[in-house]
Amino acid sequence: MVAEDFAGMRSQAFGLAERLGFPAKLTPIRPAGLMRVLPARMWPNPLAAVEAGEFAAHSSDSSIIGPVLTVAGKGAAIGAALRRKGYTVVQIQHPRMKLDRFDLVVANVHDEIEGPNVLLGRTALHGLTPVRLEQARADWSARLVRCGQPLLAALVGGANGRFRFGRAEAEQLGALLARAARASGAHLFITTSRRTGAEGVAALREAAASVGGTLWSEGTDNPYLGLVACADFLVVTTDSISMMSEAAASSVPLYIHGLPGSSRRIGIFVETLLKCGRARRFEGDVERWPVEPLDDAPAIAREIRARLGLPTPENA
């Protein structure tokens, strides 16, 4: 699979490969020279952005099992070039170029695209299968779950090109989380990302401490998967479709906390979760309601196998 080496892209590509039942290896994209400033669709030789010799000249290369998975715009440029060489290519996310340059395009409803080779899901692809969540619950429950006390987990992202998240926004979120923890009697556990920023982490740490909660911000023992698996309530910031999609695959109430800024795509995505009853907006209160996990990845994987004539894995 071909993608920039970012957590969200790795999660989507490895997640789809696992659902398809094929072993996967990441071929990272490393553009150099003018390729760093040119839009990927204008690269004169896209294959120069991956390690020389990584792909053979045609699809009969025995080291390639199943289709090549490419992710996002830069991956799409390379995927289109590989398809011209005879590879079967499945593009993940809107390619930002003609859709017929790929065998299949896996996108989301919020991408607002359609075509005979386009497969749409409501949530982003990821690898949080029921089996993986059950294993995470077994691995983490002793460390995260307190007897007689529900777990309120907050998955916090941060600032990006569309949303703002500084100390003021962190203090507002922290106050709402502390209020919800007090009212519900829950243990508050917050996990942050690299985009949260030092000031945001500090403000959230103060909020967690005010109710005897916990904050994780860095280190090797990341509790993220355990929190998704073990939480009784999940709160996720609106900046990350990947985090919201992974949280939607859980079996507990999901609350979405909006950040200052805007994104048409993310707005459509959030509205989809709200309208189908999988999520509610976070306003400082939490409650239980009947939940069905939302994960369109298995259905998409089945359709890919049917369209490309791929074998069905034993555990599918």
C-alpha positions in Angstrom: 0.0 0.0 0.0 1.1 3.5 -0.8 0.6 6.5 1.5 2.2 9.3 3.4 3.4 7.9 6.8 0.7 9.5 8.9 -1.3 7.7 11.6 -4.7 8.3 10.0 -3.6 7.1 6.6 -1.9 4.1 8.0 -5.0 3.2 9.9 -7.2 3.4 6.9 -4.9 1.4 4.6 -4.0 -1.3 7.1 -7.6 -1.5 8.2 -8.9 -2.2 4.7 -6.1 -4.7 4.0 -7.0 -6.6 7.1 -10.6 -6.7 6.2 -9.7 -8.0 2.7 -7.5 -10.7 4.3 -4.2 -9.7 2.6 -0.8 -9.0 4.3 0.1 -5.4 3.9 3.3 -3.4 3.8 3.5 0.4 3.8 5.4 2.0 0.9 5.8 5.6 2.3 5.6 8.6 -0.1 8.7 10.8 0.1 8.6 13.5 -2.6 11.7 15.4 -3.3 12.7 18.6 -5.2 9.8 20.2 -7.1 7.5 17.4 -6.1 7.3 19.0 -2.6 5.7 22.1 -4.0 3.7 20.9 -7.0 0.2 19.4 -6.6 0.5 15.6 -6.8 -1.7 15.5 -9.9 1.0 17.5 -11.7 4.0 15.3 -10.8 5.8 14.4 -14.1 7.0 11.1 -12.6 5.0 10.1 -9.6 6.9 6.8 -9.0 10.0 8.9 -8.2 8.3 9.7 -4.8 8.6 6.1 -3.7 11.7 4.0 -3.1 13.3 3.0 -6.4 12.5 -0.6 -7.4 9.6 -0.9 -4.9 7.3 -1.8 -7.7 8.0 -4.0 -10.7 7.0 -2.9 -14.2 3.8 -5.0 -14.4 1.2 -6.6 -12.2 2.7 -10.1 -12.5 5.2 -9.3 -9.8 4.7 -12.2 -7.3 5.5 -10.0 -4.3 2.3 -8.1 -4.7 -0.7 -10.0 -3.2 -4.1 -8.5 -3.9 -4.7 -5.0 -5.1 -2.4 -2.0 -4.4 -4.0 0.3 -1.9 -3.3 4.0 -2.3 -4.3 6.8 0.0 -5.3 10.4 -0.5 -4.0 12.8 -3.2 -0.3 11.9 -3.2 -1.1 8.2 -3.1 -3.6 8.7 -5.9 -0.9 10.1 -8.2 1.3 7.1 -7.7 -1.7 4.7 -7.9 -2.7 6.1 -11.3 0.8 5.6 -12.5 0.9 2.0 -11.2 -2.4 1.2 -12.9 -1.0 2.3 -16.2 1.7 -0.3 -15.6 -0.9 -3.0 -15.1 -1.5 -3.1 -11.4 -5.0 -3.4 -9.9 -5.4 -0.2 -7.7 -7.9 0.6 -5.0 -7.8 4.3 -4.1 -8.8 5.2 -0.5 -10.2 8.8 -0.1 -11.1 11.3 -2.9 -8.2 11.1 -5.4 -8.6 14.7 -6.6 -8.3 13.5 -10.2 -10.4 11.6 -12.7 -12.0 8.6 -11.0 -11.6 6.3 -13.9 -7.8 6.2 -13.3 -8.4 3.6 -10.6 -10.1 0.2 -10.5 -12.1 1.2 -7.4 -12.3 4.3 -5.3 -13.3 4.0 -1.6 -14.6 7.3 -0.4 -17.1 8.7 2.1 -20.5 10.2 1.7 -19.1 13.5 2.8 -16.7 13.5 -0.2 -19.8 14.1 -2.5 -18.5 12.0 -5.4 -20.1 9.2 -7.3 -19.3 6.9 -10.2 -19.6 3.2 -11.3 -16.3 2.4 -9.6 -16.9 4.4 -6.4 -17.8 2.7 -3.1 -19.1 5.1 -0.4 -19.2 4.6 3.4 -20.5 6.8 6.1 -17.4 6.4 8.2 -13.7 6.3 7.4 -11.9 3.0 7.1 -10.0 1.8 10.2 -8.8 -1.4 11.9 -10.9 -1.4 15.0 -12.7 -4.7 14.3 -14.9 -6.2 17.0 -12.2 -8.8 17.7 -9.6 -6.1 18.2 -11.8 -4.1 20.5 -12.6 -7.2 22.5 -8.9 -7.9 22.9 -8.2 -4.3 23.9 -11.0 -4.6 26.5 -9.3 -7.6 28.0 -5.9 -5.9 27.9 -6.9 -2.6 29.4 -9.9 -3.0 31.6 -7.9 -3.7 34.7 -6.0 -0.4 34.2 -8.9 1.8 33.1 -12.1 0.6 34.7 -12.8 1.5 38.3 -15.2 -0.7 40.2 -18.6 0.9 40.4 -17.6 3.9 38.4 -18.3 4.5 34.7 -15.5 5.6 32.4 -15.8 8.9 30.5 -13.1 9.0 27.9 -12.2 12.1 25.8 -10.2 11.7 22.6 -8.8 15.1 21.9 -7.2 16.2 18.7 -6.3 19.8 18.1 -5.6 22.6 15.6 -5.3 22.0 11.9 -6.0 23.9 8.7 -9.7 24.0 9.4 -10.2 24.2 13.2 -8.6 26.2 16.1 -7.6 24.7 19.4 -5.6 26.8 21.9 -5.7 27.3 25.6 -9.1 29.0 25.6 -10.7 26.1 23.6 -9.0 23.6 25.9 -10.3 25.3 29.0 -13.8 25.3 27.6 -13.7 21.6 26.7 -12.1 20.8 30.1 -14.8 22.6 32.0 -17.5 20.7 30.1 -15.8 17.4 30.7 -15.3 18.1 34.4 -19.0 19.0 34.6 -20.1 15.8 32.9 -17.8 13.7 35.1 -19.2 15.3 38.3 -22.8 14.9 37.2 -22.4 11.3 36.1 -20.0 10.1 38.8 -17.7 9.0 36.0 -13.9 8.7 36.1 -12.6 11.1 33.5 -9.7 10.0 31.3 -8.4 12.3 28.6 -6.0 11.4 25.8 -4.5 14.0 23.5 -2.6 14.1 20.2 0.4 16.0 18.9 -1.9 18.7 17.6 -3.3 19.5 21.0 -0.4 21.7 21.9 1.4 22.3 25.2 -1.1 24.9 26.4 -4.1 22.8 25.5 -2.6 19.8 27.3 -1.9 21.9 30.4 -5.5 23.2 30.5 -7.0 19.7 30.1 -4.6 18.3 32.7 -5.9 20.9 35.2 -9.5 20.0 34.3 -8.9 16.3 34.8 -7.2 16.8 38.1 -10.1 18.9 39.4 -12.3 15.8 39.3 -9.6 13.2 40.2 -9.3 12.2 36.5 -6.4 11.2 34.3 -4.7 12.7 31.3 -2.3 10.9 28.9 -0.4 13.0 26.5 2.8 11.1 25.5 4.7 8.0 26.0 4.9 4.4 24.7 1.8 2.9 26.4 -0.9 4.8 24.6 -4.3 4.0 26.1 -6.3 5.2 23.0 -7.5 1.7 21.9 -8.2 0.7 25.4 -10.3 3.8 26.0 -12.4 3.2 22.8 -12.9 -0.4 24.0 -13.6 0.2 27.7 -15.3 3.6 27.9 -18.9 3.9 29.0 -19.1 7.3 27.3 -16.9 8.7 24.5 -16.3 12.4 23.7 -14.4 13.2 20.5 -13.3 16.5 19.1 -14.7 17.3 15.7 -11.3 17.9 13.9 -10.6 14.3 13.1 -12.9 12.1 11.0 -10.6 9.1 11.8 -11.1 9.5 15.5 -14.8 10.0 15.2 -15.1 6.9 12.9 -13.1 4.7 15.3 -15.2 5.9 18.2 -18.4 5.2 16.2 -17.3 1.5 15.9 -17.6 1.1 19.7 -20.8 0.1 21.4 -21.2 3.1 23.7 -22.7 6.6 23.4 -20.6 8.9 21.3 -20.5 12.7 21.9 -18.9 15.1 19.4 -17.4 18.3 20.6 -17.2 21.1 18.1 -14.2 23.4 17.7 -14.0 26.9 16.2 -13.6 26.7 12.5 -15.4 25.0 9.6 -15.1 22.2 7.1 -17.9 21.3 4.7 -16.7 17.7 4.5 -16.5 17.3 8.3 -19.8 19.1 8.7 -21.5 16.6 6.4 -19.8 13.7 8.3 -20.9 14.9 11.7 -24.5 15.5 10.5 -24.5 11.9 9.1 -23.6 10.6 12.6 -26.2 12.8 14.3 -29.0 12.0 11.9 -28.5 8.2 12.1 -28.6 8.4 15.9 -25.0 7.2 16.4 -23.8 10.5 18.0 -24.9 13.5 19.8 -23.3 16.9 20.3 -21.4 17.3 23.6 -22.7 20.1 25.8 -21.4 19.0 29.2 -23.8 16.2 30.0 -23.7 12.5 29.2 -26.4 9.8 29.4 -26.9 6.3 28.1 -29.0 5.4 25.1 -29.3 2.3 22.9 -26.3 2.1 20.6 -25.5 0.0 17.5 -21.8 0.2 16.5 -21.4 2.0 13.1 -18.7 0.6 10.8 -19.1 0.4 7.1 -15.7 -1.2 6.4 -16.9 -4.9 6.4 -19.5 -4.1 3.8 -17.0 -2.2 1.7 -14.5 -5.0 1.9 -17.1 -7.5 0.8 -18.0 -5.3 -2.2 -14.3 -5.0 -3.2 -13.8 -8.7 -3.1 -16.9 -9.2 -5.2 -16.0 -6.7 -7.8 -12.3 -7.8 -8.1 -12.9 -11.5 -7.8 -10.8 -11.8 -4.6 -11.1 -14.7 -2.2 -13.0 -14.4 1.0 -10.7 -14.8 4.1 -11.6 -17.5 6.6 -12.4 -15.0 9.4 -14.6 -12.7 7.2 
